[in-house]
């Protein structure tokens, strides 16, 4: 009986490492002069998720695919994102979180799903309605949901 539980535990074990691919969007933005900008937010997002992962004892690696508002994405950006995912998979990553703007997240998710149909890797896209420095920011709760 102990052996079968051990097998189940091994199959359900979640790796304690995550690769974060950032792309910009509101989740990677800050408020500057009554507007949202991606220019400074990416670094703040990386520091923030690093703190969340340290608290949960999760190893984190990060890479920026690009840093844009999602409404400005082009097909070339989707290829860049797909290549970033492929690079992480080739490096042996089992858990990937992609931070992304919500305006075109569905298009990026579709592109990734079409290119990686039977991928044995967990890929989660997450975004936010408010930037990290907004009083109503949903960045932390969305990152925690992506990590779970």
C-alpha positions as CSV (number, residue, x, y, z in Angstrom):
1,X,0.0,0.0,0.0
2,X,2.8,2.4,0.8
3,X,4.4,1.8,-2.6
4,X,1.2,2.8,-4.4
5,X,0.9,6.0,-2.4
6,X,4.5,6.8,-3.1
7,X,3.8,6.5,-6.9
8,X,0.8,8.7,-6.6
9,X,2.8,11.3,-4.7
10,X,5.5,11.3,-7.4
11,X,3.0,11.8,-10.1
12,X,1.3,14.6,-8.3
13,X,4.5,16.3,-7.2
14,X,4.7,19.9,-8.3
15,X,8.2,21.2,-9.0
16,X,9.4,24.0,-6.8
17,X,10.7,26.0,-9.7
18,X,9.0,28.4,-12.1
19,X,10.2,30.2,-15.2
20,X,8.6,33.6,-15.6
21,X,8.3,35.1,-19.1
22,X,7.3,38.8,-19.0
23,X,5.7,40.6,-21.9
24,X,4.6,44.0,-20.5
25,X,0.9,44.8,-20.2
26,X,-0.8,46.3,-17.2
27,X,0.6,43.6,-14.9
28,X,4.1,44.8,-15.9
29,X,3.2,48.5,-15.7
30,X,3.2,51.4,-13.2
31,X,1.3,54.6,-12.9
32,X,3.1,57.7,-14.2
33,X,1.3,61.1,-14.4
34,X,-2.2,59.7,-14.4
35,X,-1.4,57.1,-17.1
36,X,-0.2,53.5,-17.1
37,X,3.2,52.9,-18.6
38,X,5.3,49.7,-19.2
39,X,8.6,51.6,-19.0
40,X,9.4,51.0,-15.2
41,X,6.9,48.3,-14.3
42,X,8.8,45.3,-15.5
43,X,11.5,45.6,-13.0
44,X,9.0,46.2,-10.2
45,X,7.0,43.1,-11.2
46,X,10.2,41.0,-11.2
47,X,11.1,42.1,-7.7
48,X,7.5,41.5,-6.5
49,X,7.2,38.0,-7.9
50,X,10.7,37.2,-6.5
51,X,9.4,38.1,-3.1
52,X,6.3,36.0,-3.5
53,X,8.3,33.0,-4.7
54,X,10.9,33.4,-1.8
55,X,8.0,33.4,0.7
56,X,6.6,30.1,-0.9
57,X,10.1,28.6,-1.2
58,X,9.9,28.5,-5.0
59,X,13.0,28.9,-7.3
60,X,12.4,31.5,-10.0
61,X,14.1,32.4,-13.3
62,X,12.9,35.2,-15.4
63,X,13.2,36.4,-19.0
64,X,11.6,39.2,-20.9
65,X,10.1,38.3,-24.2
66,X,9.3,41.9,-24.8
67,X,7.9,44.9,-22.9
68,X,4.8,46.3,-24.6
69,X,1.2,47.1,-24.1
70,X,-0.7,44.1,-25.3
71,X,-2.8,46.1,-27.8
72,X,0.5,46.9,-29.6
73,X,1.5,43.3,-30.2
74,X,2.2,42.0,-33.7
75,X,2.5,38.5,-35.2
76,X,6.3,38.9,-34.7
77,X,5.8,39.3,-31.0
78,X,3.8,36.1,-30.9
79,X,6.7,34.3,-32.6
80,X,9.1,35.8,-30.0
81,X,6.8,34.6,-27.2
82,X,6.5,31.1,-28.8
83,X,10.3,31.0,-29.1
84,X,10.7,32.0,-25.4
85,X,8.4,29.2,-24.3
86,X,10.3,26.7,-26.6
87,X,13.6,27.9,-25.0
88,X,12.3,27.3,-21.5
89,X,11.0,23.8,-22.4
90,X,14.3,23.0,-24.0
91,X,16.0,24.0,-20.8
92,X,13.9,21.5,-18.9
93,X,11.4,23.9,-17.3
94,X,8.2,22.2,-16.1
95,X,6.3,25.3,-14.9
96,X,6.0,28.5,-17.0
97,X,4.1,31.7,-16.0
98,X,3.7,34.3,-18.7
99,X,2.7,37.8,-17.5
100,X,0.6,39.4,-20.3
101,X,-1.7,42.3,-21.0
102,X,-5.4,41.3,-20.9
103,X,-6.4,43.0,-24.2
104,X,-4.8,40.3,-26.4
105,X,-4.0,37.5,-23.9
106,X,-6.5,35.2,-25.6
107,X,-4.6,35.6,-29.0
108,X,-1.3,34.8,-27.4
109,X,-2.8,31.8,-25.5
110,X,-4.2,30.5,-28.8
111,X,-0.9,30.9,-30.6
112,X,0.9,29.0,-27.8
113,X,-1.7,26.3,-27.7
114,X,-1.5,25.7,-31.4
115,X,2.3,25.5,-31.4
116,X,2.5,23.3,-28.3
117,X,-0.4,20.9,-28.5
118,X,0.8,18.0,-26.3
119,X,3.3,19.9,-24.2
120,X,3.9,18.1,-20.9
121,X,4.7,21.4,-19.2
122,X,2.4,23.7,-17.3
123,X,2.0,27.1,-19.0
124,X,-0.1,29.7,-17.3
125,X,-0.8,33.2,-18.7
126,X,-1.9,35.9,-16.2
127,X,-2.5,39.6,-16.3
128,X,-4.1,42.3,-14.2
129,X,-6.7,45.0,-14.3
130,X,-4.6,47.4,-12.3
131,X,-0.8,48.0,-12.2
132,X,1.3,46.9,-9.3
133,X,1.5,50.4,-7.7
134,X,-2.3,51.0,-7.9
135,X,-4.2,50.9,-4.6
136,X,-6.6,48.3,-6.0
137,X,-3.8,46.2,-7.7
138,X,-4.7,42.6,-8.4
139,X,-1.2,41.7,-9.3
140,X,-0.4,39.7,-6.2
141,X,-3.6,37.7,-6.1
142,X,-3.2,36.9,-9.8
143,X,0.4,35.8,-9.4
144,X,-0.5,33.6,-6.5
145,X,-3.3,32.0,-8.6
146,X,-0.8,31.4,-11.4
147,X,1.6,29.8,-9.0
148,X,-1.0,27.5,-7.5
